[in-house]
């Protein structure tokens, strides 16, 4: 919007070029470009960029807006740097960012919209029963179960589900079961689904009763009516002229629900709340020694600070207020040397939140200078502290992430297990 006008006798002919930065690299590589839109300072581009999204990685993007003069010449109109997580985490996946890069001039803005590509995320719940199946057991009836197969592109079949065995009956009713549509038909509603009916034998040599074929589309019609399938045994059909079938299977119910993804929850307004807890026990070693996880050289942050920054810089894109509660545990606090397992790094009991990851790092370094590393390494108090905060919101709009950075020694293992089970 409101791009620079670089043409003399008309308006600009802009194009947007997307560059991506590889993980752990400072090099920018061109990923793709939009179409050129002639003679406008407020273009709406149609061409989309399809990117793989990884929540656990910080995916840096650069958008360059250029003016195309001819096939070999273009002028720079401005650029914007964003993380993909910022776009995903913004309200309704819509982020507006100012363009910069042309000294002394306002370059306008770029509006970024992100949406998750539609894929088959539905889950099916169905229930089936059978009637008058063939008798296979000498001293009883049959112990029937169903085996579902998904057809592959090459004509082969892959097993995707087995029902439970219903003992000693020719008229079994199987329990309802749930299966992802991806597993059933790989999202292709017309792909063949083959279902075999077996009689269970203890030695594993299950007797084949018969089979039938259907598809997801055909199964889905059963939402409004029962669907009955004939169970056929090809070998019997060839041998017996009067053979009709080996029983029938009826689809009693079929329902579909969508499986929501992380992006769906973010789109729906769920807020991520990030809390960090750092180990201040003596087992980490003296912070002045290079062997300590708290040791920071003049050229590099400590191991703890690097871990905090690596995780925090990703999480913060999904936290609207960028305020992060930060605690330490296992230290003696001034002035009386009291041992604490959940002290606020900013020394503010009423408000332990720090402004951004940089604020957490600053408070961490300040605490490192004032407290005495001690012990033991107790996790349960800080887990319960964050759990108490999370329990105050019950409508599902808040998702809490607790990052515990430690050297791996846990003193209160039983209490920690109980705390984790309680909050799960």
C-alpha positions as CSV (number, residue, x, y, z in Angstrom):
1,X,0.0,0.0,0.0
2,X,1.1,3.5,-0.8
3,X,4.3,2.4,-2.7
4,X,6.9,4.9,-4.0
5,X,6.1,6.3,-7.4
6,X,9.3,5.9,-9.4
7,X,7.8,6.3,-12.9
8,X,7.7,9.7,-14.6
9,X,4.7,9.3,-16.8
10,X,2.7,6.7,-14.9
11,X,2.7,4.9,-11.7
12,X,5.0,2.0,-10.6
13,X,4.8,-1.6,-11.9
14,X,5.6,-3.5,-8.7
15,X,6.6,-7.1,-8.0
16,X,7.2,-8.7,-4.7
17,X,10.2,-11.1,-4.3
18,X,10.3,-13.4,-1.3
19,X,13.7,-14.5,0.1
20,X,14.1,-17.1,2.8
21,X,16.9,-17.5,5.3
22,X,18.2,-21.1,5.9
23,X,18.3,-22.3,9.5
24,X,21.6,-21.3,11.0
25,X,22.6,-19.3,8.0
26,X,22.8,-15.6,7.3
27,X,22.4,-16.1,3.5
28,X,19.2,-15.1,1.8
29,X,17.9,-17.2,-1.1
30,X,15.1,-16.2,-3.5
31,X,12.1,-18.4,-2.9
32,X,9.7,-16.9,-5.5
33,X,8.1,-13.8,-6.8
34,X,4.6,-12.5,-7.5
35,X,3.3,-11.4,-10.8
36,X,4.0,-7.9,-12.0
37,X,1.0,-5.5,-11.7
38,X,1.1,-2.5,-14.0
39,X,0.6,1.1,-13.1
40,X,-0.4,1.0,-9.5
41,X,0.9,2.0,-6.0
42,X,-1.6,-0.3,-4.2
43,X,-1.3,-3.7,-5.9
44,X,-3.2,-6.8,-4.7
45,X,-1.1,-9.8,-5.8
46,X,-2.7,-13.1,-6.7
47,X,0.2,-15.4,-6.8
48,X,0.8,-17.1,-3.5
49,X,3.9,-18.5,-1.8
50,X,3.5,-22.0,-0.4
51,X,5.9,-22.5,2.6
52,X,6.4,-25.5,4.9
53,X,5.7,-24.2,8.4
54,X,7.7,-25.5,11.4
55,X,6.6,-24.3,14.8
56,X,9.9,-25.3,16.4
57,X,12.0,-23.2,14.1
58,X,12.4,-19.4,13.5
59,X,11.8,-19.0,9.8
60,X,13.0,-15.6,8.7
61,X,11.5,-14.1,5.6
62,X,12.4,-11.0,3.5
63,X,10.0,-9.3,1.1
64,X,11.6,-7.0,-1.5
65,X,9.3,-4.8,-3.5
66,X,10.8,-3.9,-6.9
67,X,9.7,-1.8,-9.8
68,X,10.1,-3.7,-13.1
69,X,11.3,-1.5,-15.9
70,X,12.2,-4.2,-18.4
71,X,13.4,-7.8,-18.5
72,X,16.9,-6.8,-17.3
73,X,16.3,-3.7,-15.2
74,X,14.4,-3.0,-12.0
75,X,14.4,-0.4,-9.2
76,X,14.1,-1.0,-5.5
77,X,11.0,0.2,-3.8
78,X,11.5,-1.1,-0.2
79,X,11.7,-4.3,1.9
80,X,10.3,-5.8,5.0
81,X,11.7,-8.5,7.4
82,X,9.4,-10.8,9.3
83,X,9.4,-14.3,10.9
84,X,6.8,-16.7,9.5
85,X,5.6,-17.2,13.1
86,X,4.8,-13.5,13.4
87,X,2.4,-13.8,10.4
88,X,0.8,-17.0,11.7
89,X,0.5,-15.6,15.2
90,X,-1.0,-12.3,14.2
91,X,-4.7,-11.7,14.5
92,X,-6.6,-13.6,11.7
93,X,-3.2,-14.3,10.1
94,X,-3.0,-10.8,8.8
95,X,0.2,-8.7,9.4
96,X,1.0,-5.2,8.1
97,X,4.6,-4.1,8.1
98,X,6.3,-0.9,7.0
99,X,8.6,-1.1,4.0
100,X,12.1,0.4,4.5
101,X,15.3,0.7,2.7
102,X,15.1,3.9,0.7
103,X,16.8,6.6,2.7
104,X,14.8,9.7,3.5
105,X,11.5,8.3,1.9
106,X,8.4,6.6,3.2
107,X,8.2,3.4,1.2
108,X,4.6,2.4,2.1
109,X,3.5,-0.8,3.7
110,X,3.2,-4.5,2.8
111,X,0.2,-6.5,4.0
112,X,0.9,-10.2,4.5
113,X,-1.9,-12.8,4.8
114,X,-1.2,-16.4,5.8
115,X,-3.6,-19.4,5.7
116,X,-3.0,-23.1,6.2
117,X,-3.5,-25.1,3.0
118,X,-6.6,-27.3,3.2
119,X,-5.8,-30.9,3.7
120,X,-7.7,-33.9,4.9
121,X,-7.8,-33.5,8.7
122,X,-11.2,-35.2,9.2
123,X,-11.7,-38.1,11.6
124,X,-14.3,-40.7,11.1
125,X,-16.2,-42.6,13.7
126,X,-18.2,-45.6,12.5
127,X,-20.0,-48.7,13.8
128,X,-20.8,-51.9,12.0
129,X,-22.6,-55.1,12.7
130,X,-23.0,-58.4,10.7
131,X,-25.8,-60.8,10.1
132,X,-25.8,-64.6,9.3
133,X,-22.1,-64.9,8.8
134,X,-20.7,-68.4,7.8
135,X,-20.1,-70.8,10.7
136,X,-16.4,-71.6,10.9
137,X,-15.9,-73.2,14.3
138,X,-16.5,-76.9,14.8
139,X,-17.8,-76.8,18.4
140,X,-19.2,-73.3,18.2
141,X,-20.2,-70.6,15.8
142,X,-17.6,-68.0,14.7
143,X,-15.5,-65.4,16.4
144,X,-15.7,-62.7,13.7
145,X,-13.6,-59.5,13.3
146,X,-13.1,-57.0,10.4
147,X,-9.9,-55.9,8.7
148,X,-9.9,-52.7,6.7
149,X,-7.5,-52.1,3.8
150,X,-6.7,-48.9,2.0
151,X,-5.9,-49.2,-1.7
152,X,-2.6,-47.8,-3.0
153,X,-1.7,-46.1,-6.2
154,X,-0.1,-49.3,-7.5
155,X,-3.2,-51.4,-6.9
156,X,-1.9,-53.0,-3.7
157,X,-3.6,-52.8,-0.4
158,X,-2.4,-51.6,3.0
159,X,-4.1,-52.6,6.3
160,X,-5.3,-49.6,8.2
161,X,-7.6,-51.0,10.9
162,X,-8.8,-54.1,12.7
163,X,-11.9,-54.3,14.9
164,X,-12.0,-56.3,18.1
165,X,-13.1,-60.0,18.0
166,X,-16.7,-60.8,19.0
167,X,-16.8,-64.3,20.4
168,X,-19.1,-67.1,19.4
169,X,-21.7,-65.4,17.2
170,X,-22.8,-65.2,13.6
171,X,-24.5,-61.8,14.3
172,X,-21.7,-59.7,15.8
173,X,-22.0,-56.0,16.7
174,X,-18.6,-54.3,16.8
175,X,-17.8,-51.4,19.0
176,X,-17.7,-47.9,17.4
177,X,-14.1,-47.0,16.3
178,X,-12.3,-43.9,15.1
179,X,-9.9,-43.6,12.2
180,X,-8.4,-40.6,10.4
181,X,-9.6,-40.1,6.8
182,X,-6.0,-39.9,5.7
183,X,-5.5,-43.5,7.0
184,X,-8.7,-44.8,5.5
185,X,-8.3,-43.4,2.0
186,X,-5.4,-40.9,2.0
187,X,-7.9,-38.1,1.4
188,X,-9.2,-39.6,-1.9
189,X,-13.0,-40.1,-1.2
190,X,-13.4,-42.4,-4.2
191,X,-10.5,-44.7,-3.5
192,X,-11.4,-48.3,-2.8
193,X,-11.6,-49.5,0.8
194,X,-11.5,-53.3,1.1
195,X,-12.9,-55.0,4.2
196,X,-12.2,-58.6,5.0
197,X,-14.3,-60.6,7.5
198,X,-12.4,-63.3,9.5
199,X,-13.1,-65.9,12.1
200,X,-10.5,-65.6,14.8
201,X,-8.5,-68.7,15.8
202,X,-6.2,-68.9,18.8
203,X,-3.3,-70.2,16.8
204,X,-3.4,-67.2,14.5
205,X,-4.6,-69.1,11.4
206,X,-7.7,-67.0,11.1
207,X,-10.4,-68.4,8.7
208,X,-11.4,-66.2,5.9
209,X,-15.2,-65.7,5.8
210,X,-15.6,-63.2,3.0
211,X,-15.0,-59.6,1.8
212,X,-16.6,-56.6,0.4
213,X,-15.5,-53.3,-1.1
214,X,-16.6,-49.7,-0.6
215,X,-15.3,-46.1,-0.5
216,X,-15.2,-43.2,1.8
217,X,-17.9,-41.5,-0.3
218,X,-20.1,-44.5,-0.2
219,X,-19.6,-44.9,3.6
220,X,-20.4,-41.3,4.2
221,X,-23.9,-41.7,2.7
222,X,-24.7,-43.9,5.7
223,X,-25.1,-40.8,7.8
224,X,-28.7,-40.6,6.6
225,X,-29.5,-44.4,6.2
226,X,-28.2,-47.8,7.0
227,X,-26.0,-49.4,4.3
228,X,-25.9,-53.2,3.9
229,X,-23.0,-54.9,2.2
230,X,-22.9,-58.5,1.0
231,X,-20.0,-60.5,2.3
232,X,-18.7,-62.6,-0.6
233,X,-16.2,-65.5,-0.5
234,X,-14.7,-65.8,-4.1
235,X,-13.7,-69.4,-3.6
236,X,-17.1,-70.5,-2.4
237,X,-18.7,-68.5,-5.2
238,X,-16.7,-70.5,-7.8
239,X,-17.4,-73.9,-6.3
240,X,-21.1,-73.6,-5.4
241,X,-23.7,-72.7,-8.0
242,X,-26.3,-71.9,-5.4
243,X,-24.0,-69.7,-3.4
244,X,-25.5,-66.4,-2.4
245,X,-23.2,-64.8,0.2
246,X,-21.4,-65.5,3.4
247,X,-23.6,-63.1,5.3
248,X,-24.0,-59.3,5.4
249,X,-22.4,-56.4,7.1
250,X,-24.4,-53.3,8.0
251,X,-23.0,-49.9,8.6
252,X,-24.9,-48.7,11.6
253,X,-23.5,-45.2,12.0
254,X,-20.9,-42.9,10.4
255,X,-19.9,-39.5,11.6
256,X,-17.1,-37.1,10.7
257,X,-15.3,-34.5,12.8
258,X,-12.5,-32.2,12.0
259,X,-9.1,-32.6,13.8
260,X,-8.0,-29.1,14.7
261,X,-4.3,-28.2,14.3
262,X,-2.1,-25.8,16.2
263,X,-2.7,-23.1,13.5
264,X,-6.5,-23.5,14.0
265,X,-6.2,-22.8,17.7
266,X,-4.0,-19.8,17.1
267,X,-6.5,-18.5,14.5
268,X,-9.3,-19.0,17.0
269,X,-7.6,-16.6,19.4
270,X,-5.7,-19.0,21.7
271,X,-2.8,-17.2,23.4
272,X,0.5,-18.9,24.2
273,X,1.9,-17.9,27.6
274,X,5.6,-18.6,27.9
275,X,7.2,-19.1,31.4
276,X,10.9,-19.9,32.0
277,X,12.5,-21.5,35.0
278,X,16.3,-21.6,35.3
279,X,18.4,-23.9,37.5
280,X,20.5,-22.0,40.1
281,X,21.8,-25.0,42.0
282,X,25.4,-25.5,42.8
283,X,25.7,-28.6,40.6
284,X,26.0,-26.2,37.6
285,X,29.4,-25.1,38.9
286,X,30.8,-21.7,39.6
287,X,29.6,-19.2,36.9
288,X,33.1,-17.8,36.7
289,X,34.4,-21.2,35.5
290,X,34.2,-22.2,31.8
291,X,32.8,-25.7,32.8
292,X,29.7,-24.1,34.3
293,X,26.4,-23.9,32.2
294,X,26.1,-20.3,33.6
295,X,29.5,-19.3,32.3
296,X,29.4,-16.5,29.7
297,X,32.6,-15.7,27.8
298,X,33.3,-12.2,26.4
299,X,32.3,-13.5,23.0
300,X,29.3,-15.8,23.7
301,X,26.3,-16.1,25.9
302,X,26.2,-18.9,28.5
303,X,24.7,-22.3,27.6
304,X,21.5,-21.5,29.6
305,X,21.2,-18.1,27.9
306,X,21.6,-19.6,24.5
307,X,18.9,-22.2,25.2
308,X,16.5,-19.6,26.5
309,X,17.1,-17.4,23.5
310,X,16.7,-20.2,21.0
311,X,13.3,-21.3,22.4
312,X,12.0,-17.9,23.5
313,X,12.6,-16.2,20.2
314,X,10.2,-18.7,18.6
315,X,7.5,-18.7,21.3
316,X,7.4,-14.9,21.6
317,X,5.9,-14.5,18.1
318,X,2.7,-16.1,19.5
319,X,2.5,-14.1,22.7
320,X,0.6,-10.8,22.2
321,X,1.9,-8.9,25.2
322,X,5.5,-10.3,25.0
323,X,5.6,-10.4,28.8
324,X,7.2,-13.6,30.1
325,X,7.2,-14.7,33.8
326,X,10.7,-15.9,34.7
327,X,11.8,-17.8,37.8
328,X,14.9,-19.3,39.3
329,X,15.1,-22.3,41.6
330,X,17.7,-23.9,43.9
331,X,19.4,-20.7,45.2
332,X,20.0,-18.9,48.4
333,X,18.5,-15.4,48.3
334,X,19.8,-12.3,49.9
335,X,19.8,-10.9,52.5
336,X,19.0,-13.8,54.8
337,X,20.2,-16.7,52.6
338,X,16.8,-18.4,52.4
339,X,16.6,-21.2,49.8
340,X,14.0,-20.7,47.2
341,X,12.7,-22.9,44.4
342,X,10.5,-20.4,42.6
343,X,12.0,-16.9,43.0
344,X,11.2,-14.3,40.3
345,X,14.3,-13.3,38.3
346,X,13.2,-9.7,38.3
347,X,12.9,-9.7,42.1
348,X,9.2,-8.7,41.9
349,X,7.0,-11.2,43.7
350,X,3.8,-9.5,42.6
351,X,4.7,-9.3,38.9
352,X,7.5,-11.8,37.8
353,X,7.0,-10.9,34.1
354,X,9.9,-9.6,32.0
355,X,9.5,-7.5,28.9
356,X,10.5,-9.8,26.0
357,X,13.3,-12.4,25.8
358,X,15.8,-9.6,26.2
359,X,14.1,-8.7,29.5
360,X,14.3,-12.3,30.7
361,X,18.0,-12.4,29.8
362,X,18.7,-9.2,31.6
363,X,16.9,-10.4,34.8
364,X,18.7,-13.7,34.6
365,X,22.1,-12.1,34.5
366,X,21.2,-9.8,37.3
367,X,20.0,-12.7,39.5
368,X,23.2,-14.6,38.7
369,X,25.2,-11.7,40.3
370,X,23.1,-11.5,43.5
371,X,22.1,-15.0,44.5
372,X,24.2,-17.9,45.8
373,X,23.9,-21.2,43.8
374,X,22.8,-23.9,46.2
375,X,20.3,-26.7,46.0
376,X,18.5,-29.1,45.9
377,X,17.1,-29.3,42.4
378,X,13.3,-29.3,42.9
379,X,11.0,-28.9,39.9
380,X,7.6,-29.4,41.6
381,X,7.3,-25.9,43.2
382,X,7.7,-24.0,39.9
383,X,5.5,-26.5,38.0
384,X,2.8,-26.0,40.6
385,X,3.3,-22.2,40.5
386,X,2.7,-22.1,36.7
387,X,-0.1,-24.6,37.0
388,X,-1.9,-22.3,39.5
389,X,-1.7,-19.4,37.0
390,X,-2.9,-21.6,34.2
391,X,-5.9,-22.8,36.2
392,X,-7.2,-19.3,36.6
393,X,-8.4,-19.4,33.0
394,X,-10.8,-22.2,32.2
395,X,-12.2,-21.3,28.8
396,X,-9.4,-22.8,26.8
397,X,-8.2,-19.4,25.4
398,X,-4.8,-19.7,27.1
399,X,-2.1,-22.2,26.5
400,X,0.9,-22.2,28.9
401,X,4.4,-23.4,28.1
402,X,6.9,-23.9,30.9
403,X,10.6,-24.1,29.8
404,X,12.8,-25.5,32.6
405,X,16.5,-25.1,31.9
406,X,18.6,-27.4,34.1
407,X,21.6,-29.6,34.2
408,X,19.4,-32.7,34.4
409,X,19.6,-33.7,38.1
410,X,16.2,-33.9,39.7
411,X,15.9,-34.1,43.5
412,X,12.1,-34.3,43.9
413,X,11.3,-36.9,41.2
414,X,8.1,-38.2,42.8
415,X,6.7,-34.8,43.5
416,X,7.7,-33.7,40.0
417,X,5.9,-36.7,38.5
418,X,2.8,-35.9,40.6
419,X,2.8,-32.3,39.6
420,X,3.1,-33.1,35.9
421,X,0.3,-35.7,36.1
422,X,-1.9,-33.2,38.0
423,X,-1.6,-30.5,35.4
424,X,-1.8,-32.7,32.3
